[in-house]
Amino acid sequence: MTDRYSGYVVVLDKDIREDDARHVLGILRQLKGVQSVEPVVQSPESIIIERRVQREMQERLWNAVHGEEK
């Protein structure tokens, strides 16, 4: 027996403007079996998390290059 999928989550490599996304949304809607495509707007919480992760990674890289530890 095989699994049955009801949908997919597509994650973009970076946020894009609404007017630039129209082309991408149109292409996704044309795929066979696609019933609907709804964009996900970035929330303030996701921006905060993204910035915190970026900062942590910068600190880790700095420490690795300069041989420092927290």
LUMLUMDREN-2810 file (N, C-alpha, C; in Angstrom, 1 decimal):
<atoms>
<atom><aa>M</aa><ch>A</ch><at>N</at><xx>0.8</xx><yy>-1.2</yy><zz>0.0</zz></atom>
<atom><aa>M</aa><ch>A</ch><at>CA</at><xx>0.0</xx><yy>0.0</yy><zz>0.0</zz></atom>
<atom><aa>M</aa><ch>A</ch><at>C</at><xx>0.9</xx><yy>1.2</yy><zz>0.0</zz></atom>
<atom><aa>T</aa><ch>A</ch><at>N</at><xx>0.5</xx><yy>2.2</yy><zz>-0.8</zz></atom>
<atom><aa>T</aa><ch>A</ch><at>CA</at><xx>1.3</xx><yy>3.5</yy><zz>-0.8</zz></atom>
<atom><aa>T</aa><ch>A</ch><at>C</at><xx>0.6</xx><yy>4.6</yy><zz>-0.2</zz></atom>
<atom><aa>D</aa><ch>A</ch><at>N</at><xx>1.4</xx><yy>5.6</yy><zz>0.2</zz></atom>
<atom><aa>D</aa><ch>A</ch><at>CA</at><xx>0.8</xx><yy>6.8</yy><zz>0.8</zz></atom>
<atom><aa>D</aa><ch>A</ch><at>C</at><xx>0.1</xx><yy>7.7</yy><zz>-0.2</zz></atom>
<atom><aa>R</aa><ch>A</ch><at>N</at><xx>-0.9</xx><yy>8.4</yy><zz>0.2</zz></atom>
<atom><aa>R</aa><ch>A</ch><at>CA</at><xx>-1.6</xx><yy>9.3</yy><zz>-0.7</zz></atom>
<atom><aa>R</aa><ch>A</ch><at>C</at><xx>-1.4</xx><yy>10.7</yy><zz>-0.2</zz></atom>
<atom><aa>Y</aa><ch>A</ch><at>N</at><xx>-0.9</xx><yy>11.6</yy><zz>-1.1</zz></atom>
<atom><aa>Y</aa><ch>A</ch><at>CA</at><xx>-0.6</xx><yy>13.0</yy><zz>-0.7</zz></atom>
<atom><aa>Y</aa><ch>A</ch><at>C</at><xx>-1.8</xx><yy>13.9</yy><zz>-1.0</zz></atom>
<atom><aa>S</aa><ch>A</ch><at>N</at><xx>-2.1</xx><yy>14.8</yy><zz>-0.1</zz></atom>
<atom><aa>S</aa><ch>A</ch><at>CA</at><xx>-3.2</xx><yy>15.7</yy><zz>-0.3</zz></atom>
<atom><aa>S</aa><ch>A</ch><at>C</at><xx>-2.7</xx><yy>17.1</yy><zz>-0.7</zz></atom>
<atom><aa>G</aa><ch>A</ch><at>N</at><xx>-1.4</xx><yy>17.3</yy><zz>-0.6</zz></atom>
<atom><aa>G</aa><ch>A</ch><at>CA</at><xx>-0.9</xx><yy>18.6</yy><zz>-1.0</zz></atom>
<atom><aa>G</aa><ch>A</ch><at>C</at><xx>0.6</xx><yy>18.7</yy><zz>-0.7</zz></atom>
<atom><aa>Y</aa><ch>A</ch><at>N</at><xx>1.2</xx><yy>19.8</yy><zz>-1.1</zz></atom>
<atom><aa>Y</aa><ch>A</ch><at>CA</at><xx>2.7</xx><yy>20.0</yy><zz>-0.9</zz></atom>
<atom><aa>Y</aa><ch>A</ch><at>C</at><xx>2.9</xx><yy>21.4</yy><zz>-0.3</zz></atom>
<atom><aa>V</aa><ch>A</ch><at>N</at><xx>3.9</xx><yy>21.6</yy><zz>0.4</zz></atom>
<atom><aa>V</aa><ch>A</ch><at>CA</at><xx>4.4</xx><yy>22.9</yy><zz>0.9</zz></atom>
<atom><aa>V</aa><ch>A</ch><at>C</at><xx>5.6</xx><yy>23.2</yy><zz>0.1</zz></atom>
<atom><aa>V</aa><ch>A</ch><at>N</at><xx>5.6</xx><yy>24.3</yy><zz>-0.6</zz></atom>
<atom><aa>V</aa><ch>A</ch><at>CA</at><xx>6.8</xx><yy>24.8</yy><zz>-1.4</zz></atom>
<atom><aa>V</aa><ch>A</ch><at>C</at><xx>7.4</xx><yy>25.9</yy><zz>-0.6</zz></atom>
<atom><aa>V</aa><ch>A</ch><at>N</at><xx>8.7</xx><yy>25.9</yy><zz>-0.4</zz></atom>
<atom><aa>V</aa><ch>A</ch><at>CA</at><xx>9.4</xx><yy>26.9</yy><zz>0.4</zz></atom>
<atom><aa>V</aa><ch>A</ch><at>C</at><xx>10.3</xx><yy>27.6</yy><zz>-0.6</zz></atom>
<atom><aa>L</aa><ch>A</ch><at>N</at><xx>10.2</xx><yy>29.0</yy><zz>-0.7</zz></atom>
<atom><aa>L</aa><ch>A</ch><at>CA</at><xx>11.0</xx><yy>29.7</yy><zz>-1.6</zz></atom>
<atom><aa>L</aa><ch>A</ch><at>C</at><xx>12.3</xx><yy>30.0</yy><zz>-0.9</zz></atom>
<atom><aa>D</aa><ch>A</ch><at>N</at><xx>13.4</xx><yy>30.2</yy><zz>-1.7</zz></atom>
<atom><aa>D</aa><ch>A</ch><at>CA</at><xx>14.7</xx><yy>30.4</yy><zz>-1.1</zz></atom>
<atom><aa>D</aa><ch>A</ch><at>C</at><xx>14.8</xx><yy>31.8</yy><zz>-0.5</zz></atom>
<atom><aa>K</aa><ch>A</ch><at>N</at><xx>13.9</xx><yy>32.7</yy><zz>-0.9</zz></atom>
<atom><aa>K</aa><ch>A</ch><at>CA</at><xx>13.9</xx><yy>34.1</yy><zz>-0.3</zz></atom>
<atom><aa>K</aa><ch>A</ch><at>C</at><xx>12.5</xx><yy>34.6</yy><zz>-0.6</zz></atom>
<atom><aa>D</aa><ch>A</ch><at>N</at><xx>12.1</xx><yy>35.6</yy><zz>0.2</zz></atom>
<atom><aa>D</aa><ch>A</ch><at>CA</at><xx>10.8</xx><yy>36.2</yy><zz>0.1</zz></atom>
<atom><aa>D</aa><ch>A</ch><at>C</at><xx>10.8</xx><yy>37.0</yy><zz>-1.2</zz></atom>
<atom><aa>I</aa><ch>A</ch><at>N</at><xx>9.7</xx><yy>37.0</yy><zz>-1.9</zz></atom>
<atom><aa>I</aa><ch>A</ch><at>CA</at><xx>9.5</xx><yy>37.8</yy><zz>-3.1</zz></atom>
<atom><aa>I</aa><ch>A</ch><at>C</at><xx>8.3</xx><yy>38.7</yy><zz>-3.0</zz></atom>
<atom><aa>R</aa><ch>A</ch><at>N</at><xx>8.4</xx><yy>39.8</yy><zz>-3.8</zz></atom>
<atom><aa>R</aa><ch>A</ch><at>CA</at><xx>7.3</xx><yy>40.7</yy><zz>-3.8</zz></atom>
<atom><aa>R</aa><ch>A</ch><at>C</at><xx>6.0</xx><yy>40.1</yy><zz>-4.4</zz></atom>
<atom><aa>E</aa><ch>A</ch><at>N</at><xx>4.9</xx><yy>40.6</yy><zz>-4.0</zz></atom>
<atom><aa>E</aa><ch>A</ch><at>CA</at><xx>3.6</xx><yy>40.1</yy><zz>-4.5</zz></atom>
<atom><aa>E</aa><ch>A</ch><at>C</at><xx>3.5</xx><yy>40.2</yy><zz>-6.0</zz></atom>
<atom><aa>D</aa><ch>A</ch><at>N</at><xx>3.9</xx><yy>41.3</yy><zz>-6.5</zz></atom>
<atom><aa>D</aa><ch>A</ch><at>CA</at><xx>3.8</xx><yy>41.5</yy><zz>-8.0</zz></atom>
<atom><aa>D</aa><ch>A</ch><at>C</at><xx>4.8</xx><yy>40.6</yy><zz>-8.8</zz></atom>
<atom><aa>D</aa><ch>A</ch><at>N</at><xx>5.9</xx><yy>40.3</yy><zz>-8.2</zz></atom>
<atom><aa>D</aa><ch>A</ch><at>CA</at><xx>6.9</xx><yy>39.4</yy><zz>-8.8</zz></atom>
<atom><aa>D</aa><ch>A</ch><at>C</at><xx>6.4</xx><yy>37.9</yy><zz>-8.7</zz></atom>
<atom><aa>A</aa><ch>A</ch><at>N</at><xx>5.6</xx><yy>37.6</yy><zz>-7.7</zz></atom>
<atom><aa>A</aa><ch>A</ch><at>CA</at><xx>5.1</xx><yy>36.2</yy><zz>-7.5</zz></atom>
<atom><aa>A</aa><ch>A</ch><at>C</at><xx>4.0</xx><yy>35.8</yy><zz>-8.4</zz></atom>
<atom><aa>R</aa><ch>A</ch><at>N</at><xx>3.4</xx><yy>36.7</yy><zz>-9.1</zz></atom>
<atom><aa>R</aa><ch>A</ch><at>CA</at><xx>2.2</xx><yy>36.4</yy><zz>-9.9</zz></atom>
<atom><aa>R</aa><ch>A</ch><at>C</at><xx>2.6</xx><yy>35.3</yy><zz>-11.0</zz></atom>
<atom><aa>H</aa><ch>A</ch><at>N</at><xx>3.8</xx><yy>35.4</yy><zz>-11.5</zz></atom>
<atom><aa>H</aa><ch>A</ch><at>CA</at><xx>4.2</xx><yy>34.5</yy><zz>-12.5</zz></atom>
<atom><aa>H</aa><ch>A</ch><at>C</at><xx>4.4</xx><yy>33.1</yy><zz>-11.9</zz></atom>
<atom><aa>V</aa><ch>A</ch><at>N</at><xx>5.0</xx><yy>33.0</yy><zz>-10.8</zz></atom>
<atom><aa>V</aa><ch>A</ch><at>CA</at><xx>5.2</xx><yy>31.7</yy><zz>-10.1</zz></atom>
<atom><aa>V</aa><ch>A</ch><at>C</at><xx>3.9</xx><yy>31.1</yy><zz>-9.7</zz></atom>
<atom><aa>L</aa><ch>A</ch><at>N</at><xx>3.0</xx><yy>31.9</yy><zz>-9.2</zz></atom>
<atom><aa>L</aa><ch>A</ch><at>CA</at><xx>1.7</xx><yy>31.4</yy><zz>-8.8</zz></atom>
<atom><aa>L</aa><ch>A</ch><at>C</at><xx>0.9</xx><yy>30.8</yy><zz>-10.0</zz></atom>
<atom><aa>G</aa><ch>A</ch><at>N</at><xx>1.0</xx><yy>31.5</yy><zz>-11.1</zz></atom>
<atom><aa>G</aa><ch>A</ch><at>CA</at><xx>0.4</xx><yy>31.1</yy><zz>-12.3</zz></atom>
<atom><aa>G</aa><ch>A</ch><at>C</at><xx>0.9</xx><yy>29.8</yy><zz>-12.8</zz></atom>
<atom><aa>I</aa><ch>A</ch><at>N</at><xx>2.2</xx><yy>29.6</yy><zz>-12.8</zz></atom>
<atom><aa>I</aa><ch>A</ch><at>CA</at><xx>2.8</xx><yy>28.3</yy><zz>-13.2</zz></atom>
<atom><aa>I</aa><ch>A</ch><at>C</at><xx>2.4</xx><yy>27.2</yy><zz>-12.3</zz></atom>
<atom><aa>L</aa><ch>A</ch><at>N</at><xx>2.4</xx><yy>27.4</yy><zz>-11.0</zz></atom>
<atom><aa>L</aa><ch>A</ch><at>CA</at><xx>2.0</xx><yy>26.4</yy><zz>-10.0</zz></atom>
<atom><aa>L</aa><ch>A</ch><at>C</at><xx>0.5</xx><yy>26.0</yy><zz>-10.3</zz></atom>
<atom><aa>R</aa><ch>A</ch><at>N</at><xx>-0.3</xx><yy>26.9</yy><zz>-10.6</zz></atom>
<atom><aa>R</aa><ch>A</ch><at>CA</at><xx>-1.8</xx><yy>26.6</yy><zz>-10.8</zz></atom>
<atom><aa>R</aa><ch>A</ch><at>C</at><xx>-2.0</xx><yy>25.8</yy><zz>-12.1</zz></atom>
<atom><aa>Q</aa><ch>A</ch><at>N</at><xx>-1.0</xx><yy>25.8</yy><zz>-13.0</zz></atom>
<atom><aa>Q</aa><ch>A</ch><at>CA</at><xx>-1.1</xx><yy>25.1</yy><zz>-14.2</zz></atom>
<atom><aa>Q</aa><ch>A</ch><at>C</at><xx>-0.7</xx><yy>23.6</yy><zz>-14.1</zz></atom>
<atom><aa>L</aa><ch>A</ch><at>N</at><xx>-0.1</xx><yy>23.3</yy><zz>-13.0</zz></atom>
<atom><aa>L</aa><ch>A</ch><at>CA</at><xx>0.4</xx><yy>21.9</yy><zz>-12.8</zz></atom>
<atom><aa>L</aa><ch>A</ch><at>C</at><xx>-0.8</xx><yy>21.0</yy><zz>-12.7</zz></atom>
<atom><aa>K</aa><ch>A</ch><at>N</at><xx>-0.7</xx><yy>19.8</yy><zz>-13.3</zz></atom>
<atom><aa>K</aa><ch>A</ch><at>CA</at><xx>-1.8</xx><yy>18.8</yy><zz>-13.3</zz></atom>
<atom><aa>K</aa><ch>A</ch><at>C</at><xx>-2.1</xx><yy>18.4</yy><zz>-11.8</zz></atom>
<atom><aa>G</aa><ch>A</ch><at>N</at><xx>-3.3</xx><yy>18.4</yy><zz>-11.5</zz></atom>
<atom><aa>G</aa><ch>A</ch><at>CA</at><xx>-3.8</xx><yy>18.0</yy><zz>-10.2</zz></atom>
<atom><aa>G</aa><ch>A</ch><at>C</at><xx>-3.8</xx><yy>19.1</yy><zz>-9.1</zz></atom>
<atom><aa>V</aa><ch>A</ch><at>N</at><xx>-3.4</xx><yy>20.3</yy><zz>-9.5</zz></atom>
<atom><aa>V</aa><ch>A</ch><at>CA</at><xx>-3.4</xx><yy>21.4</yy><zz>-8.5</zz></atom>
<atom><aa>V</aa><ch>A</ch><at>C</at><xx>-4.8</xx><yy>22.1</yy><zz>-8.5</zz></atom>
<atom><aa>Q</aa><ch>A</ch><at>N</at><xx>-5.4</xx><yy>22.1</yy><zz>-7.3</zz></atom>
<atom><aa>Q</aa><ch>A</ch><at>CA</at><xx>-6.7</xx><yy>22.7</yy><zz>-7.2</zz></atom>
<atom><aa>Q</aa><ch>A</ch><at>C</at><xx>-6.6</xx><yy>24.1</yy><zz>-6.8</zz></atom>
<atom><aa>S</aa><ch>A</ch><at>N</at><xx>-5.7</xx><yy>24.5</yy><zz>-5.9</zz></atom>
<atom><aa>S</aa><ch>A</ch><at>CA</at><xx>-5.5</xx><yy>25.9</yy><zz>-5.6</zz></atom>
<atom><aa>S</aa><ch>A</ch><at>C</at><xx>-4.1</xx><yy>26.2</yy><zz>-5.1</zz></atom>
<atom><aa>V</aa><ch>A</ch><at>N</at><xx>-3.7</xx><yy>27.4</yy><zz>-5.2</zz></atom>
<atom><aa>V</aa><ch>A</ch><at>CA</at><xx>-2.4</xx><yy>27.9</yy><zz>-4.8</zz></atom>
<atom><aa>V</aa><ch>A</ch><at>C</at><xx>-2.6</xx><yy>29.1</yy><zz>-4.0</zz></atom>
<atom><aa>E</aa><ch>A</ch><at>N</at><xx>-2.2</xx><yy>29.1</yy><zz>-2.8</zz></atom>
<atom><aa>E</aa><ch>A</ch><at>CA</at><xx>-2.4</xx><yy>30.3</yy><zz>-1.9</zz></atom>
<atom><aa>E</aa><ch>A</ch><at>C</at><xx>-1.0</xx><yy>30.7</yy><zz>-1.3</zz></atom>
<atom><aa>P</aa><ch>A</ch><at>N</at><xx>-0.6</xx><yy>32.0</yy><zz>-1.6</zz></atom>
<atom><aa>P</aa><ch>A</ch><at>CA</at><xx>0.6</xx><yy>32.4</yy><zz>-1.0</zz></atom>
<atom><aa>P</aa><ch>A</ch><at>C</at><xx>0.6</xx><yy>32.6</yy><zz>0.5</zz></atom>
<atom><aa>V</aa><ch>A</ch><at>N</at><xx>1.7</xx><yy>32.4</yy><zz>1.1</zz></atom>
<atom><aa>V</aa><ch>A</ch><at>CA</at><xx>1.8</xx><yy>32.6</yy><zz>2.6</zz></atom>
<atom><aa>V</aa><ch>A</ch><at>C</at><xx>2.6</xx><yy>33.9</yy><zz>2.8</zz></atom>
<atom><aa>V</aa><ch>A</ch><at>N</at><xx>2.0</xx><yy>34.8</yy><zz>3.5</zz></atom>
<atom><aa>V</aa><ch>A</ch><at>CA</at><xx>2.6</xx><yy>36.1</yy><zz>3.8</zz></atom>
<atom><aa>V</aa><ch>A</ch><at>C</at><xx>3.5</xx><yy>35.9</yy><zz>5.0</zz></atom>
<atom><aa>Q</aa><ch>A</ch><at>N</at><xx>4.7</xx><yy>36.5</yy><zz>5.0</zz></atom>
<atom><aa>Q</aa><ch>A</ch><at>CA</at><xx>5.7</xx><yy>36.4</yy><zz>6.1</zz></atom>
<atom><aa>Q</aa><ch>A</ch><at>C</at><xx>5.1</xx><yy>37.1</yy><zz>7.3</zz></atom>
<atom><aa>S</aa><ch>A</ch><at>N</at><xx>5.1</xx><yy>36.5</yy><zz>8.4</zz></atom>
<atom><aa>S</aa><ch>A</ch><at>CA</at><xx>4.6</xx><yy>37.1</yy><zz>9.6</zz></atom>
<atom><aa>S</aa><ch>A</ch><at>C</at><xx>5.8</xx><yy>37.8</yy><zz>10.4</zz></atom>
<atom><aa>P</aa><ch>A</ch><at>N</at><xx>5.4</xx><yy>38.7</yy><zz>11.3</zz></atom>
<atom><aa>P</aa><ch>A</ch><at>CA</at><xx>6.5</xx><yy>39.3</yy><zz>12.1</zz></atom>
<atom><aa>P</aa><ch>A</ch><at>C</at><xx>7.3</xx><yy>38.3</yy><zz>12.9</zz></atom>
<atom><aa>E</aa><ch>A</ch><at>N</at><xx>6.6</xx><yy>37.2</yy><zz>13.3</zz></atom>
<atom><aa>E</aa><ch>A</ch><at>CA</at><xx>7.3</xx><yy>36.2</yy><zz>14.1</zz></atom>
<atom><aa>E</aa><ch>A</ch><at>C</at><xx>8.4</xx><yy>35.5</yy><zz>13.3</zz></atom>
<atom><aa>S</aa><ch>A</ch><at>N</at><xx>8.0</xx><yy>35.2</yy><zz>12.0</zz></atom>
<atom><aa>S</aa><ch>A</ch><at>CA</at><xx>9.0</xx><yy>34.5</yy><zz>11.2</zz></atom>
<atom><aa>S</aa><ch>A</ch><at>C</at><xx>10.2</xx><yy>35.5</yy><zz>10.8</zz></atom>
<atom><aa>I</aa><ch>A</ch><at>N</at><xx>10.0</xx><yy>36.8</yy><zz>10.7</zz></atom>
<atom><aa>I</aa><ch>A</ch><at>CA</at><xx>11.1</xx><yy>37.7</yy><zz>10.5</zz></atom>
<atom><aa>I</aa><ch>A</ch><at>C</at><xx>12.0</xx><yy>37.7</yy><zz>11.7</zz></atom>
<atom><aa>I</aa><ch>A</ch><at>N</at><xx>11.4</xx><yy>37.7</yy><zz>12.9</zz></atom>
<atom><aa>I</aa><ch>A</ch><at>CA</at><xx>12.2</xx><yy>37.7</yy><zz>14.1</zz></atom>
<atom><aa>I</aa><ch>A</ch><at>C</at><xx>13.1</xx><yy>36.4</yy><zz>14.2</zz></atom>
<atom><aa>I</aa><ch>A</ch><at>N</at><xx>12.4</xx><yy>35.3</yy><zz>14.0</zz></atom>
<atom><aa>I</aa><ch>A</ch><at>CA</at><xx>13.2</xx><yy>34.0</yy><zz>14.0</zz></atom>
<atom><aa>I</aa><ch>A</ch><at>C</at><xx>14.3</xx><yy>34.0</yy><zz>13.0</zz></atom>
<atom><aa>E</aa><ch>A</ch><at>N</at><xx>14.0</xx><yy>34.5</yy><zz>11.8</zz></atom>
<atom><aa>E</aa><ch>A</ch><at>CA</at><xx>15.0</xx><yy>34.5</yy><zz>10.7</zz></atom>
<atom><aa>E</aa><ch>A</ch><at>C</at><xx>16.2</xx><yy>35.3</yy><zz>11.1</zz></atom>
<atom><aa>R</aa><ch>A</ch><at>N</at><xx>16.0</xx><yy>36.5</yy><zz>11.6</zz></atom>
<atom><aa>R</aa><ch>A</ch><at>CA</at><xx>17.0</xx><yy>37.4</yy><zz>12.0</zz></atom>
<atom><aa>R</aa><ch>A</ch><at>C</at><xx>17.9</xx><yy>36.8</yy><zz>13.2</zz></atom>
<atom><aa>R</aa><ch>A</ch><at>N</at><xx>17.2</xx><yy>36.2</yy><zz>14.1</zz></atom>
<atom><aa>R</aa><ch>A</ch><at>CA</at><xx>17.9</xx><yy>35.6</yy><zz>15.3</zz></atom>
<atom><aa>R</aa><ch>A</ch><at>C</at><xx>18.8</xx><yy>34.4</yy><zz>14.8</zz></atom>
<atom><aa>V</aa><ch>A</ch><at>N</at><xx>18.3</xx><yy>33.6</yy><zz>13.9</zz></atom>
<atom><aa>V</aa><ch>A</ch><at>CA</at><xx>19.1</xx><yy>32.5</yy><zz>13.3</zz></atom>
<atom><aa>V</aa><ch>A</ch><at>C</at><xx>20.3</xx><yy>33.0</yy><zz>12.5</zz></atom>
<atom><aa>Q</aa><ch>A</ch><at>N</at><xx>20.0</xx><yy>34.1</yy><zz>11.7</zz></atom>
<atom><aa>Q</aa><ch>A</ch><at>CA</at><xx>21.1</xx><yy>34.7</yy><zz>11.0</zz></atom>
<atom><aa>Q</aa><ch>A</ch><at>C</at><xx>22.2</xx><yy>35.2</yy><zz>11.9</zz></atom>
<atom><aa>R</aa><ch>A</ch><at>N</at><xx>21.8</xx><yy>35.9</yy><zz>13.0</zz></atom>
<atom><aa>R</aa><ch>A</ch><at>CA</at><xx>22.8</xx><yy>36.4</yy><zz>13.9</zz></atom>
<atom><aa>R</aa><ch>A</ch><at>C</at><xx>23.6</xx><yy>35.3</yy><zz>14.6</zz></atom>
<atom><aa>E</aa><ch>A</ch><at>N</at><xx>22.9</xx><yy>34.2</yy><zz>15.0</zz></atom>
<atom><aa>E</aa><ch>A</ch><at>CA</at><xx>23.5</xx><yy>33.1</yy><zz>15.7</zz></atom>
<atom><aa>E</aa><ch>A</ch><at>C</at><xx>24.6</xx><yy>32.5</yy><zz>14.7</zz></atom>
<atom><aa>M</aa><ch>A</ch><at>N</at><xx>24.2</xx><yy>32.3</yy><zz>13.5</zz></atom>
<atom><aa>M</aa><ch>A</ch><at>CA</at><xx>25.1</xx><yy>31.7</yy><zz>12.5</zz></atom>
<atom><aa>M</aa><ch>A</ch><at>C</at><xx>26.3</xx><yy>32.6</yy><zz>12.2</zz></atom>
<atom><aa>Q</aa><ch>A</ch><at>N</at><xx>26.1</xx><yy>33.9</yy><zz>12.2</zz></atom>
<atom><aa>Q</aa><ch>A</ch><at>CA</at><xx>27.2</xx><yy>34.9</yy><zz>12.1</zz></atom>
<atom><aa>Q</aa><ch>A</ch><at>C</at><xx>28.2</xx><yy>34.7</yy><zz>13.2</zz></atom>
<atom><aa>E</aa><ch>A</ch><at>N</at><xx>27.6</xx><yy>34.7</yy><zz>14.5</zz></atom>
<atom><aa>E</aa><ch>A</ch><at>CA</at><xx>28.5</xx><yy>34.5</yy><zz>15.6</zz></atom>
<atom><aa>E</aa><ch>A</ch><at>C</at><xx>29.3</xx><yy>33.2</yy><zz>15.6</zz></atom>
<atom><aa>R</aa><ch>A</ch><at>N</at><xx>28.6</xx><yy>32.2</yy><zz>15.2</zz></atom>
<atom><aa>R</aa><ch>A</ch><at>CA</at><xx>29.3</xx><yy>30.9</yy><zz>15.2</zz></atom>
<atom><aa>R</aa><ch>A</ch><at>C</at><xx>30.4</xx><yy>30.9</yy><zz>14.1</zz></atom>
<atom><aa>L</aa><ch>A</ch><at>N</at><xx>30.1</xx><yy>31.5</yy><zz>13.0</zz></atom>
<atom><aa>L</aa><ch>A</ch><at>CA</at><xx>31.2</xx><yy>31.6</yy><zz>11.9</zz></atom>
<atom><aa>L</aa><ch>A</ch><at>C</at><xx>32.3</xx><yy>32.4</yy><zz>12.4</zz></atom>
<atom><aa>W</aa><ch>A</ch><at>N</at><xx>32.0</xx><yy>33.6</yy><zz>13.0</zz></atom>
<atom><aa>W</aa><ch>A</ch><at>CA</at><xx>33.1</xx><yy>34.4</yy><zz>13.6</zz></atom>
<atom><aa>W</aa><ch>A</ch><at>C</at><xx>33.9</xx><yy>33.7</yy><zz>14.6</zz></atom>
<atom><aa>N</aa><ch>A</ch><at>N</at><xx>33.3</xx><yy>33.0</yy><zz>15.5</zz></atom>
<atom><aa>N</aa><ch>A</ch><at>CA</at><xx>34.0</xx><yy>32.2</yy><zz>16.5</zz></atom>
<atom><aa>N</aa><ch>A</ch><at>C</at><xx>34.8</xx><yy>31.1</yy><zz>15.9</zz></atom>
<atom><aa>A</aa><ch>A</ch><at>N</at><xx>34.3</xx><yy>30.5</yy><zz>14.9</zz></atom>
<atom><aa>A</aa><ch>A</ch><at>CA</at><xx>35.1</xx><yy>29.4</yy><zz>14.3</zz></atom>
<atom><aa>A</aa><ch>A</ch><at>C</at><xx>36.3</xx><yy>29.9</yy><zz>13.5</zz></atom>
<atom><aa>V</aa><ch>A</ch><at>N</at><xx>36.2</xx><yy>31.1</yy><zz>12.9</zz></atom>
<atom><aa>V</aa><ch>A</ch><at>CA</at><xx>37.3</xx><yy>31.7</yy><zz>12.1</zz></atom>
<atom><aa>V</aa><ch>A</ch><at>C</at><xx>38.3</xx><yy>32.2</yy><zz>13.1</zz></atom>
<atom><aa>H</aa><ch>A</ch><at>N</at><xx>37.9</xx><yy>32.8</yy><zz>14.2</zz></atom>
<atom><aa>H</aa><ch>A</ch><at>CA</at><xx>38.8</xx><yy>33.5</yy><zz>15.1</zz></atom>
<atom><aa>H</aa><ch>A</ch><at>C</at><xx>39.2</xx><yy>32.6</yy><zz>16.3</zz></atom>
<atom><aa>G</aa><ch>A</ch><at>N</at><xx>38.7</xx><yy>31.4</yy><zz>16.4</zz></atom>
<atom><aa>G</aa><ch>A</ch><at>CA</at><xx>39.0</xx><yy>30.5</yy><zz>17.4</zz></atom>
<atom><aa>G</aa><ch>A</ch><at>C</at><xx>38.5</xx><yy>30.9</yy><zz>18.8</zz></atom>
<atom><aa>E</aa><ch>A</ch><at>N</at><xx>37.4</xx><yy>31.6</yy><zz>18.8</zz></atom>
<atom><aa>E</aa><ch>A</ch><at>CA</at><xx>36.8</xx><yy>32.1</yy><zz>20.1</zz></atom>
<atom><aa>E</aa><ch>A</ch><at>C</at><xx>35.7</xx><yy>31.2</yy><zz>20.4</zz></atom>
<atom><aa>E</aa><ch>A</ch><at>N</at><xx>35.4</xx><yy>31.1</yy><zz>21.7</zz></atom>
<atom><aa>E</aa><ch>A</ch><at>CA</at><xx>34.2</xx><yy>30.3</yy><zz>22.2</zz></atom>
<atom><aa>E</aa><ch>A</ch><at>C</at><xx>33.4</xx><yy>31.2</yy><zz>23.1</zz></atom>
<atom><aa>K</aa><ch>A</ch><at>N</at><xx>32.1</xx><yy>31.0</yy><zz>23.2</zz></atom>
<atom><aa>K</aa><ch>A</ch><at>CA</at><xx>31.3</xx><yy>31.7</yy><zz>24.1</zz></atom>
<atom><aa>K</aa><ch>A</ch><at>C</at><xx>31.5</xx><yy>31.3</yy><zz>25.5</zz></atom>
</atoms>
